[in-house]
Amino acid sequence: MTPGRPVPPPLARPVLPADTSTPLPGAGLTVAAYGAVSEDSGLVPLTLSRRAPKSDDVEIAIEFCGLCHSDVHATRGEWGSQNYPLVPGHEIVGTVSRVGSAVQDFAPGDRVGVGCMVDSCRECDSCLDGLEQYCEKGMTGTYGAKDARNGDAITQGGYSTSVVVDRRYVVRVPAGLDPAAVAPLLCAGITTFSPLRHFDVEEGDVVGVVGLGGLGHMAVKLAKAMGARVLVFTTSETKVPAALELGADEVILSRDEDAMAAANRSIDLIIDTVAAPHDLNPYFRTLRMDGALFQLGLPADAMPPVNPRSLMRRRLAYAGSMIGGIAETQEMLDFCAEHQVVADIELVSAARLNEAYRRMVEGDVKYRFVLDTSTLQAPAKEADA
């Protein structure tokens, strides 16, 4: 395991009744969607307008869109005020329907994906290094963000039948993978792949995974595909069989002090996916010399303090990581195709979106919901200018 692996170079330039839906402003294609119109509206049928493709744009007929827990927070205004109506969804898989005149790397019929961002400044050091997610001027999120290159229109996401995205932020979905099960890879997959690759996890390394939800189950699958021995930490005995079924070599009940002590100084890298406050100090004790703990879960409340002595004794690193750049996302998809890794999903219709949100909050999903956009049942048509 080698800390600080260079990232890949940037990619060369990735039944709605019409009378009951709420229109969104815009131009281009009029498409069916589901979204929120207020913090407490839940998800309701909408129509929205997509712009016609510009010279560098790719128009995508969306087939599937993953449901991420961040979608729940955003639509309910739990991460700050939002511009409503808001169509969530940043795990998009579909086929190219049209391309702009300057697009040569995608063609109609190609299966493609769009993840958590649809633009960045393209000029800062992070962008030039293929780390667009860390854009120093701020990346443009796939939904709920001002789109500076398109008149500051608010971006709208993948719970819809079509989307138009600059080619630089579109990735190719390899053949041979279930496209529905690929959708969560565009967030949960790349979010866990990136720190594993950053530390160059390889055969013989030991990787710990804290939590076994959407992120955790992908961390287990990807680390195993890289040849690592994988230990899952969980507070629940009921998760033990599920972790082993996913490929974990060992499961440790983190509330069992003896089991935690037995794991001391045995792990190279820990991927922490838990989004609730929890004490990290016991996990630091399980790390070997020069080990690292990557925090991926984002608790809403403050975490218990980290004891610096825990880090200093073995030169440990405590780090964070956020999704991945476009080139690294493509690398992740190609890796998943090579090793036949996809998410474990439950496909849902538009009519079940609010039920799926409730179940996500309750932790009742193994491990990701994916929206089948064909259930939106409204074909795209040309909108009036």
Buried (B, 14 or more C-beta within 10 A) or exposed (E): BEEEEEBBEBBEBBEBEEEEBBEBEBEBBBBBBBBBBBEEBBBBBBBBBBBBBBEBBBBBBBBBBBBBBBBBBBBBBEEEEBEBBBBBBBBBBBBBBBBBEEBEBBEEEBBBBBBBBBBBBBEBEBBEBBBBBBBEEBBBBBBBBBBEEBEEBBBBBBBBBBBBBBBBBBBBBBEEBBBBBBBBBBBBBBBBBBBBBBBBBEEEBBBBBBBBBBBBBBBBBBBBBBEBBBBBBBBEEEBBEBBBEBBBBBBBBBEEEEBBEEBEEBBBBBBBBBBEEBEBEBBBBBBBEEBBBBBBBEEEEEBEEBEEEBBEEBEBBBEEBBBBBBBBBBBBBEBBBEEEBBBBBBBBBBEBBBEBBEBBEEEEBBBBBBBBBEBBBBEBEEBEE
